[in-house]
Amino acid sequence: MDLQALADFNLVAAHNGFGRASRLSGRSKATLSRRVAELEQSLGVRLIERGAQTLRLTEEGRTLHERTQGPLTEVAEAGEAVVLGASTPRGRLRVSAPVVFAHVALGRIGARFALAYPEVQLEIVADDRKVDPVEDGYDLIIRIDPSPDDRLVGRRFLNDERLIVAAPHVPRPAAATNGSPETLVKAVLLSAAPPDVVWRLRTGTKDILVLRPQPVLRLSSLLMVREAVLAGAGAALLPKLLVADDLTAGRLVLWGAHDAPSVEIWALQSSRRLIGAKVRAFLDVMEKTFPEKSFVPPS
């Protein structure tokens, strides 16, 4: 089997057409079409159904693409690693991260990485979308509590928790005395929070205090919620990583931790790609920042 023809077929299959594959690779449509036709002839099967406006893989084409794209990518990256020097991180590194984590930690982590690895051009994009590392062109993506996905591999590098906090002058809640199992509190909520949300407050004892937040404000981002809580609008449920500095400085007070599983923060990449030197170096910097996998504001 001609590996260059196979690589050209995978390029066309991955980008759903000869035109887009041509634009992204710089190779002519005619060359790509010819190489795919040669591959089909050598295998004796049709791999692509060509329509006037659309392109569709045949069943044989899908099978070939799924089973060969990953290994071919690894071969290409292994060759690149040999040429560039696998032990020396260099080149472009694009990282996608949720807005809050990027805002709190990645500016300083990015600066630390840039000083340690001057041959890497690091770009960090703060984005709450669920980006695709291949389609969106990222070497590494950071996700909070990611769902299982066999297209992604990576490691958990940080645990966080959600805290119920308020400005110092906002009265702390006490257990309801009217027989109700819930205590009403004025709160700042995310716009996406359901109307029947409750907070289960761990206060340091074995007892759980159930709070029923009464929304004073609904805001679309955690950064906005934090600002409103600092201004005294009410209590809020916020990530520890976002309010740790405020609690230390006394700008906010801790009512208690939310009685829920810890939040896991993962660094992930496409399962079809090797972990290159630049990605490994960035992961090492992040893990050294959080050696106990618990959040401490980076200094």
N, C-alpha and C positions, 0 to 999 in steps of 0.2 A: 504493500500500500504506500502510495506517495504521501509522505508526511506533510509536505507543503500544500498539496491539494486538500488534505484532511484539515489542515489549519485554516485554509481559505473557506472551506465548507462551514467549519465551526464559527468563523467570523460572521458569515452571512446568516447562519442560524441564530446566533446570539443577538444580532441586531435586526432581525426580522426583515431583511431585504438587502438586495445588492447595492441600492443607492446609498443607504445609510452606512453600510459596511465600507463602501468605497470612500465616502467622505471622512469617516473616522480613521481609516487606515492609510489613505493616500494612494491606494491602488485602484486601477481603473475597473469600472464595472465589467468591461469586456473581458479583462484578464480573470476576474473572479468568476464570471459565468463560465468561461472556458475551463478553468481548473475544476469547478464543481462538476461540469459535464464529463470531464476526463475521469474523475473519481467515480461517478455513477457508472460509466462504461466499464471501468476496471472491476467494480463490484458486481455489475450485472443487475443492479436494482435502481429504481427511481428514488431519490432522496428528497427532492423538492418538487412540489406541484406549483407551477408558475402560471399565475393568472394575469389578467390585464392590469389590475391595480393591487393585487395581494399576492403574498407568497405564503405557502403552507408546507410544513414538513410532513412527509409521509410517515407512516409508522416506523419504517426502517430508518428514516432520517432522524426521527426523534430518538430512537434507540442508540444510533451511532453518536449523535451529539451528546446525549447524557453520559455515555460511557467513555468518551474520549476527550471531552473538553477539559476536565480537571487534570488528567495526566499530561496533556499537551501544554497546559498552562504551567504546570510544575517543571516540565522540561525546559520551557523558555525561561522561566525565572531562575532555574538552576544555572543555565548558561549565563544569564545576566549577572548573577551573583559571582560567578567565576571571573567574568570580565571586570567587574567593578571592584572586586575584593570583598568577599563575604564578611570579613571581620571588621570592615570599616563602614559605619553608617554614612551614607551619602545619598543625595538626590532629593526628590520632592516627597513630602509626607503630608497627606491630608487626613485630618481627624474630624469627625462629627461628634458633637456632644450636646446633651440637653442644656437649655439656656441657663438654668439655675446652677448646675454643676460647673459649666463653663465660666459663668460670672463669678462664682465664689473661689474656684480653685485653679482653673486652667491658665489664667493669665500668668500667675507666678510659676506654675509648673512648666508652662511653655517657655518662659524666660530661662528657667534653670536648664531645660533641655537644650535651648538654642546656644547657651554659653558652653555647654559640655560637648555639643556636636555641631560645630560651625559649618560642616559640609552638608548638613541637611537643611533644606528649605521647608520649614514647618508651617502649615496652615491649619488653624483650628476654626471650625465653623460652628457657631452656636445655633442649633436648630432642633425644635421639638418634634419635627416630622419623623416618621419611621422610615429613615432613608435606607436605600439598598446600596451596599458597598460597591457592587459591580456597576449597576446602572448609574449611580450618582458619583462614581469616581472617588471613593474613599478607601484609604488603606486600613483605617481602623474606625470603628464606631463605638460610642459609649452609650449603653442603655441601662435604664433603671427597671429592675424586675422583668427582664426579658422573657418572653414566651419561648418554649423550646422550638428550635428551627434548625433542621439538619443542613441548611445552607450556610450556617454560621458556626464558627468555633471560637473559643476564647477562654477567658478566665475571670473569676470574680476577684476584684481587687479592693473592694470597700463594702462595709456594711454601714447602714445609717438607720436612724429611727425617726419617727414623727413625734413631735412634741406639741403640747397645748401651751401656748404662751400668751401673754398680754402685757400691756404697759403697766408700770408699777402702781399707778393710781386706780386701776380697774379692780373692783372688789373680787376677791377669790370666791369661787363657789363653795357652798356647803351642801351637805346632803339635804334633800327635800324633806320637809317636816309635815307635809299635808297628806302623807300616805302614797304619794306618787313615787315610782321608782326612778324618775328622771328629774334633774335639776335644769331649769331654763337658764341660758346665758346668752348675752348679746355677742354676736360673732360676725366675723368677716369670712365669707366663704368664696371658694372658686365658683365661677359661673356654671361649671359642669357638675357641681355637687348635687346629689339628688335631694328632693324636698324633705325626705324622711330620714336624713342622715342623723346619726347619733355618734357621740364621742365616748369611748370607754377610757376613763382616766385612771392610770396607776399613780398613786400618791406616795408610794414608799412603804405602805402597809399591804396586807393581803387583800384588803377591801378594794373594790372597784367602784368608782363614782361614775354614774352614767349621766352625761350631759346632753341636753337637747339644745343645739345651737339655734338661736333666733337671729336670722340674718339681718344685719344692719346694712351691709354692702355685699354685693356679689361682683367679683372682679375676675378677669380672664387669665391672669398670670400670678404665680406665686410671688414674684417680685413686687407686684402691686399690692398683694395682700399684706406682705411684710410692711410696706410703707404705711398702709392704713392702720395696722396694729400699732406701729411705733407712734402714730398720731393719736392713739387712744380710742379708736373707733370700736374696739371690742377684742375678744379673744380669737385665736385662729389655730388651726392645726397645720404646722409647718415642719419641713425637714430640719433636723438638727444642723446639717451643714450650712443652712441658710441663716440660722439665728444664733449660732454658737458665739460669734463675736458680740452680738447684742446682749446675750445673757451674761457673758463675762464682764462687759462694761456696765451692766445694770440698766441698760436702756429697756430691756424686757425682763420679765420674771417668769419662771417656770412654774406652771400649775401641776404638771406631771407629764409622764410619757403616755402615748396612746397604747392601749393594750391590744397589740397586733404584732404579727411577725415582723422581724427586722426587714429593712429595705436593702436589696442587693444591687450593687452597681457593678456592671460587667464591661469589659473591653472585648469587642468581638471583631472578627474579620471573616471574609469569605472562606468557606471550607475548601474552595478550589485553589487557594493561593498558599504558597509557602510563607512561613513567618520569616521575613527578611530581617537583615541586621538593623535597619532603621526602626521597624516596628518593635523589635525586641528591645532596642535601647529605650524607646519611649515607654514601653511597659515597665521596664526596670526603674525608670525615674518615678513613675507613678507609684509603684509598689514600695519604693524607698520613702516616698512621701507619707504613705500610710502603712507603716510596717506591721501594725497590729490589726490592720483591716478595719479600723474604727476611725471616725472622722476627728481630726484635729486640724484647725485652720492652718494651712501651710505658711511658714514664716519666710 
